[in-house]
Amino acid sequence: MAEPTTVDRNLAMEAVRITEATAIAAARFMGRGDEEAADRAAARAMHEALSRLAIDGTIVIGHAGGAEDEHLFVGERIGQGAGPEVAVALLPLEGPTIIAKGEPNGLSVIAMAENGGFLQIPSRYMEKLAVGPGLPENVVDLDAEPAENLTNLAR
């Protein structure tokens, strides 16, 4: 039997604990109307939990920023620096508005993979087009320029 490498280590339970701590921190702001406070609390809790984790991690999907007062930004090194080298994708709080309103279904999300294990995509990676029902066929073309689609829609 081959010797396991450090990247064979299962980090699933650590990820569960991290998202649990993050969700608990955000839940303290449930129904209080302050989505920014809920988001900040979630990010702070996730950052603290990740900082204690025995990984040598780099955030590859996270906050786009990187300002001094922000944490969990793309490119940030995370973990204790010892252990498996991993890429980390995260979103401390998906749904800060619904948490602020006291509604259900806010999420804390984290995924870890070997370095290079996530598809590298730019922050703006898709174009979207939405039109109402009842249009004749071939009025809107996904490959057309927006001005052409607007002209066709106006006709």
C-alpha positions as CSV (number, residue, x, y, z in Angstrom):
1,M,0.0,0.0,0.0
2,A,1.3,3.4,-0.9
3,E,2.2,5.9,1.8
4,P,-0.5,8.6,2.0
5,T,0.7,12.1,1.2
6,T,-0.3,15.2,3.3
7,V,-2.9,16.2,0.6
8,D,-4.7,12.9,1.3
9,R,-5.7,14.3,4.7
10,N,-9.4,14.8,5.1
11,L,-10.2,18.4,6.0
12,A,-14.0,17.9,5.9
13,M,-14.5,18.0,9.7
14,E,-12.4,21.1,10.0
15,A,-14.4,22.8,7.2
16,V,-17.6,21.9,9.1
17,R,-16.3,23.5,12.3
18,I,-15.2,26.6,10.4
19,T,-18.6,27.1,8.8
20,E,-20.3,26.3,12.1
21,A,-18.3,29.0,13.9
22,T,-19.0,31.4,11.1
23,A,-22.7,30.8,11.1
24,I,-23.0,31.2,14.8
25,A,-21.2,34.6,14.6
26,A,-23.5,35.8,11.9
27,A,-26.6,34.4,13.7
28,R,-26.0,36.9,16.5
29,F,-27.2,39.6,14.1
30,M,-30.3,37.7,13.0
31,G,-33.2,40.1,12.5
32,R,-31.3,43.1,13.7
33,G,-31.4,44.9,10.3
34,D,-27.6,45.3,10.0
35,E,-26.3,43.2,7.2
36,E,-22.8,44.8,7.2
37,A,-22.4,43.8,10.9
38,A,-23.5,40.2,10.2
39,D,-21.2,40.0,7.2
40,R,-18.2,41.4,9.2
41,A,-18.9,39.0,12.1
42,A,-19.0,36.1,9.8
43,A,-15.8,37.1,8.0
44,R,-14.0,37.7,11.3
45,A,-15.1,34.3,12.7
46,M,-14.1,32.5,9.5
47,H,-10.7,34.2,9.4
48,E,-10.0,33.3,13.1
49,A,-11.0,29.7,12.6
50,L,-8.9,29.3,9.4
51,S,-5.9,30.9,11.1
52,R,-5.8,28.1,13.6
53,L,-6.1,25.4,11.0
54,A,-3.0,23.2,10.3
55,I,-2.8,24.0,6.6
56,D,-0.6,26.1,4.3
57,G,-3.4,27.7,2.5
58,T,-4.0,30.4,-0.1
59,I,-7.4,32.0,-0.7
60,V,-8.2,31.7,-4.4
61,I,-11.9,32.6,-4.3
62,G,-12.9,35.1,-1.6
63,H,-13.2,38.9,-1.2
64,A,-11.9,40.8,-4.2
65,G,-10.3,43.4,-2.0
66,G,-7.2,43.1,0.1
67,A,-7.4,46.4,2.0
68,E,-5.5,46.4,5.4
69,D,-8.7,46.1,7.4
70,E,-10.2,43.3,5.2
71,H,-9.6,39.6,5.6
72,L,-10.2,36.6,3.4
73,F,-9.1,38.3,0.2
74,V,-7.9,36.6,-2.9
75,G,-4.2,35.8,-2.5
76,E,-4.2,35.9,1.3
77,R,-2.2,33.2,3.0
78,I,-4.2,31.4,5.6
79,G,-3.6,28.7,8.2
80,Q,-0.6,27.9,10.4
81,G,1.7,27.4,7.5
82,A,2.3,23.8,8.4
83,G,0.3,20.9,6.8
84,P,-1.0,20.4,3.4
85,E,-0.7,23.1,0.8
86,V,-4.3,23.9,-0.2
87,A,-6.3,26.4,-2.3
88,V,-9.3,27.8,-0.4
89,A,-12.5,29.1,-1.8
90,L,-14.9,30.7,0.6
91,L,-17.8,33.0,1.2
92,P,-18.3,33.7,4.9
93,L,-21.9,34.8,4.6
94,E,-24.1,34.2,1.6
95,G,-27.2,36.2,2.3
96,P,-26.4,39.0,4.8
97,T,-29.6,40.8,3.9
98,I,-31.8,37.8,4.7
99,I,-29.9,37.3,8.0
100,A,-30.4,41.0,8.8
101,K,-34.1,40.6,8.1
102,G,-34.4,37.5,10.3
103,E,-35.2,35.1,7.4
104,P,-33.9,31.6,6.9
105,N,-31.3,30.1,4.5
106,G,-28.2,32.2,5.0
107,L,-25.1,30.1,4.2
108,S,-21.4,29.9,5.1
109,V,-19.4,28.3,2.4
110,I,-15.8,26.9,2.2
111,A,-14.1,24.5,-0.1
112,M,-10.5,23.3,-0.1
113,A,-8.5,21.6,-2.8
114,E,-5.0,20.8,-3.7
115,N,-3.2,23.9,-5.1
116,G,-4.4,24.3,-8.7
117,G,-7.6,22.4,-8.0
118,F,-10.0,25.2,-8.7
119,L,-10.7,26.6,-12.1
120,Q,-9.1,30.0,-12.4
121,I,-11.7,32.5,-13.6
122,P,-11.8,36.3,-13.8
123,S,-14.1,38.0,-11.3
124,R,-16.5,38.9,-14.2
125,Y,-16.8,35.7,-16.1
126,M,-20.2,35.6,-17.7
127,E,-22.5,37.8,-19.6
128,K,-26.2,37.6,-18.8
129,L,-29.3,38.4,-20.9
130,A,-32.8,38.4,-19.6
131,V,-36.0,39.1,-21.6
132,G,-39.6,38.7,-20.9
133,P,-41.9,36.1,-22.4
134,G,-43.9,36.3,-25.7
135,L,-41.2,37.5,-28.0
136,P,-41.0,36.2,-31.6
137,E,-38.2,33.7,-32.3
138,N,-34.7,35.1,-33.2
139,V,-35.3,38.6,-31.8
140,V,-32.6,38.2,-29.2
141,D,-29.2,36.7,-30.1
142,L,-26.7,35.8,-27.4
143,D,-23.8,36.5,-29.7
144,A,-25.1,39.9,-30.8
145,E,-23.9,43.2,-29.3
146,P,-26.3,44.7,-26.7
147,A,-27.1,47.6,-29.0
148,E,-28.2,45.2,-31.7
149,N,-30.4,43.3,-29.3
150,L,-32.0,46.5,-28.0
151,T,-32.7,47.6,-31.6
152,N,-34.3,44.3,-32.4
153,L,-36.4,44.4,-29.2
154,A,-37.5,47.9,-29.9
155,R,-38.8,46.9,-33.4
